[in-house]
Each structure stands twice: as structure tokens, then as C-alpha cells.
């Protein structure tokens, strides 16, 4: 048998792409569309099982004002910001320092230290639940925003170091050597030479970490109990207890909770894409 010419398979591939992409996009968007429609339904639609049909009663203003008026969701959103922003700053700062050391210095334990950072990413979080909770209790960090921030920084630094080390290692080493010949200190090289060159990578990493932390549900329920420190993901789960069958209000809260990371992504879209594609054309 003779192989099929490439010029004959190209139209078939393009046709499959044109058909498959919209179908895949629709399947991916279906849950989001369902939640968005449910968030503007009335209680009657929910009672009658109308989850996918067109709403018979529109309650856009009522539902979205009710979640702020009758629940502590505003407190949950503030808590998430108090957790996500310090975590992004701490994890990115530590990973930049570690990535600079691992990407520019040559020492015997370089690869071992790098694998130590990377290896932590392959440990399932579930098996760490009990020891992390016990450690937080012993340190007096349980059920506090500060404790959740510290543990998030510890867990995210491994991935962030892997990310930054690869970008810094791809920088022209001649620039660093030229700065050393000019008498610049290692801190000056890091601050004035390396950081400006990896700024797109920093933006991309910050968006990723912020999204990871904002959407975290596991650790927010393991390490936090009270509403005073509960992030919005864990807070949405508690709304099921407040509104037993009022899924239209829970859906409205979910839409509100999803807005901050979406807005940040669109505001930093150019920097995010530039960071992910930085170095992609290098040989």
C-alpha cells in the first residue's frame, strides 16, 4: 500500500478541525452556560426542574443582589484577595531568587536541588492533608489567613521555581558575564539585568498562580473553618447549607466568584501570552 499524499489529507484534516473545534468548544462551554442561565432563573424554574431550558422568570437583579445582601460572599471575596495576592508576591519572589541561583550558577548540587523543587509537584496533595493540618495546629496557624498564605507559598514555590529557572537559564549568559566584568554585584545583576528580561514570564506566572490560588478549594476547607478567613471557593460550598434548594442563588455566587481571575487574565492577556511564548523560537 502506498501512503496517502499530504495534499489529499489536508482538506480532510481541515474539515475535521472546522467541525470538531466548535463541537469541543460547545461541550466545554455547556456547564458555564448552564450555571449562567441558572443564576438568572426564578425559584419556580428550579422547583420545576428547568435547568437547561430558557428561563421563564428573569431575576437578574434580584439574584445577584441577594447574594450580597443575605450572605457573607463579600467577606469571602476579600479573604480570597488577602490569600491570593500575598501568595503570588511570595511565591514569585522566592522562585525568582531560586531560579536565578539554579539558572546562572554552576555547582555540584544544582541538578539535585532543582529536582527537589520539581519532585514536590508530583506529590498528591491529598496524602499531605493530615500532616499539614497537624503542623498548622502545632504552629498556631490553623484557621487563619496567614497560615493559608504560608502553606500556599510553600506548595507553589516548587512549580514557580521550575518555571523561572527554565526562563532564566535561556537568557544570554554573555549579558550576565558582561555585567560581572563591569563590576556589578550579584544583586544588581539579578535586579537590573535578569528581572527586566523575564518580565513577560513574571506576568504569565503571576496570572497562573493567582488563578490556582483563587480557585483552590481543597486547602481552603482543610485549613480554614470560620467565615472570618474562608476563601470564596470554600464559602460557596457553605451556601448550600444556607440555601438548601436555591441553586439559582448559588449559581449567581459562582459567577461573581469567577469574575476576578477572568478580569485579571483579560487585563494581562498580552503579557500572559508573551510570557508563555518567550523563548519558544530558540533552537
Secondary structure by P-SEA (a helix, b strand, c coil): ccccccccaaaaaaaaaaaaaaaaaaaaaaaaaaaaaaaaccaaaaaacccccccccccaaaaaaaaaaccaaaaaaaaaaacaaaaaaaaaaaaaaaaaaaacccccaaaaaaaaaaaaaacccccaaaaaaaaaaaacccccaaaaaaaaaaaaaaaaaaaaaaaaaaccaaaaaaaaaacccaaaaacccccccaaaaaaaaaaaaaaaaaaccaaaaacccccccccaaaaaaacccccccaaaaaaaaaaaaacaaaaaaaaaaaaaaaaaacccccc
